[in-house]
Structures are given as C-alpha cells and as structure tokens.
Amino acid sequence: MKGLRGLAWLLAFQSIGELISRGFSLPLPGPVVGLVLLLIGLRFEAVREPVGECAGFLLSHLSLLFIPVGVGVTTHLALLSEYGGRMLVVIVLSTWIGLAVTALVLYGLPGREKRD
C-alpha cells in the first residue's frame, strides 16, 4: 500500500510540474520541474517513505523498462543506420563533457582537504 502511495506522489509531482511548466510557459519540461518539486518534497517523511518504497520496487524491475526502448530501436533501424555514427559521437562527447564538468565541480567544492 505504501508503494502505491509513493507512485501517487511521483505522478502528482510530475503533474504539478507539467501544470507549472505549461502555465508559466517555462523553457523546462514539466517532468524536470516535477523532479525539482519532488526534491523539495523528499524533505518530509510523509513523502520520503512511500516514494522510497516505490523507488525500490521500480529499481528491482528496471530491466523491464528497457523493453520499449529496444522495440523503438528495432523499429527505426533505418534511422539508426543513417545517423548512428553521429549519435555515437554525440553520446561519447556529451559523456566526456559531463564527466569533466562533474570532476571540475567536485574539485572546486569548498571544504575539500588538500593532500600533499
């Protein structure tokens, strides 16, 4: 029962984020706004416990969520053969950039002890 309440919280935050995003014509997608709201909501025990239960369930069945992606890739093999090389370059470069930015941010955090 707690897991269903967690799913209801997740859907509520996503819906509220969608309403805010569309209502204020924000350049961010609704689910991103919903995730920010969820981050704020996780400070409260009434939200944290059910969402944690639901997240555990979803993570244990994560492999099932890749089935639609696999079907989508196989139905668009022509696009993949045409743009696959470019997509691979973009994915690799964006991953490297993300890793570099993360490393720079972690290196620049205050309170980090310097080891000599």
C-alpha positions as a printed Julia matrix, in Angstrom:
116×3 Matrix{Float64}:
  0.0    0.0     0.0
  2.86   2.34    0.8
  4.33   1.71   -2.67
  1.09   2.8    -4.32
  1.11   5.96   -2.26
  4.67   6.56   -3.44
  3.6    6.12   -7.07
  0.76   8.56   -6.45
  3.28  11.08   -5.06
  5.52  10.64   -8.1
  2.63  11.12  -10.51
  1.34  14.1    -8.52
  4.71  15.85   -8.62
  5.04  15.18  -12.34
  1.53  16.5   -13.0
  2.1   19.62  -10.88
  5.39  20.2   -12.67
  3.64  19.87  -16.03
  0.96  22.36  -14.95
  3.56  24.85  -13.74
  5.7   24.44  -16.84
  2.82  24.94  -19.24
  1.04  27.55  -17.14
  4.07  29.81  -16.9
  5.48  28.87  -20.36
  8.76  27.8   -18.81
 11.58  26.59  -21.07
 11.91  23.48  -18.85
  9.85  20.34  -19.43
  7.18  19.55  -16.86
  8.85  16.37  -15.56
 12.02  18.35  -14.78
 10.01  20.88  -12.79
  8.28  17.95  -11.1
 11.65  16.46  -10.14
 12.69  19.73   -8.52
  9.42  19.75   -6.59
 10.0   16.12   -5.63
 13.46  17.02   -4.36
 11.87  19.62   -2.11
  9.1   17.2    -1.09
 11.58  14.5    -0.07
 12.43  16.58    2.99
  9.11  15.44    4.51
  8.69  11.97    5.97
  5.15  11.64    4.57
  6.62  11.86    1.06
 10.02  10.23    1.59
  8.85   6.86    2.96
  6.26   5.96    0.28
  8.44   7.28   -2.55
 11.37   5.23   -1.24
  9.21   2.11   -1.23
  8.03   2.79   -4.78
 11.57   3.57   -5.96
 12.83   0.27   -4.57
 10.13  -1.61   -6.46
 10.82   0.26   -9.71
 14.56  -0.3    -9.42
 14.08  -4.03   -8.87
 12.15  -4.19  -12.16
 14.29  -1.7   -14.07
 15.2   -4.17  -16.81
 11.54  -4.28  -17.91
 11.67  -0.55  -18.64
 14.28  -1.14  -21.37
 11.93  -3.3   -23.46
 10.11  -0.32  -25.07
 13.47   1.26  -25.9
 14.63  -1.94  -27.58
 11.42  -2.15  -29.6
 11.79   1.5   -30.62
 15.35   0.97  -31.79
 14.43  -2.07  -33.85
 11.51  -0.26  -35.5
 13.77   2.64  -36.5
 16.81   0.74  -37.74
 16.87   2.82  -40.93
 17.35   5.99  -38.9
 19.97   4.28  -36.77
 21.92   3.18  -39.83
 21.73   6.7   -41.27
 22.53   8.71  -38.12
 24.12   6.06  -35.89
 27.68   7.31  -36.29
 26.73  10.88  -35.48
 24.68   9.76  -32.5
 27.61   7.72  -31.18
 29.94  10.72  -31.45
 27.43  12.98  -29.67
 26.85  10.43  -26.89
 30.58   9.89  -26.31
 31.38  13.61  -26.36
 28.5   14.54  -24.07
 29.52  11.8   -21.64
 33.1   13.09  -21.57
 31.93  16.67  -21.11
 29.61  15.61  -18.29
 32.4   13.71  -16.56
 34.78  16.66  -16.93
 32.26  19.15  -15.55
 31.48  16.84  -12.63
 35.17  16.42  -11.85
 35.77  20.17  -12.0
 32.81  20.89   -9.74
 33.9   18.27   -7.21
 37.47  19.57   -7.33
 36.28  23.12   -6.7
 33.96  22.37   -3.77
 34.79  24.3    -0.63
 35.92  22.37    2.41
 37.85  19.88    0.33
 41.01  18.81    2.1
 44.21  19.2     0.16
 46.53  16.23    0.36
 50.25  16.83   -0.01
